[in-house]
Amino acid sequence: WYAEGKDYAKFLHEDLGIKRHIERRFGSAGIGRIKTERLPGKVNVNIFTAKPGVIIGKKGVEIEALKNELEKITGKKVNVNI
């Protein structure tokens, strides 16, 4: 993503917060990389992991909870891809 001026620092801190939150919550999932893509009013988070079932959870409960937590951090709609 690209941003100018103060938006760059704001987005960078949001990205770091997203990554820290995911790594703390799913430390045992074998996460290799977390990639963040920004669109107007929306954030896509791609998580590359060895154990996707840990992040998805039974019937997708964990991933829905993660989406809600990330929406609180960013204030935007968040889409999570595993």
Secondary structure, 3 states (H helix, E strand, C coil): CCCCCHHHHHHHHHHHHHHHHHHHHCHHHCEEEEEEEEECCEEEEEEEECCHHHHHCHHHHHHHHHHHHHHHHHCCEEEEEC
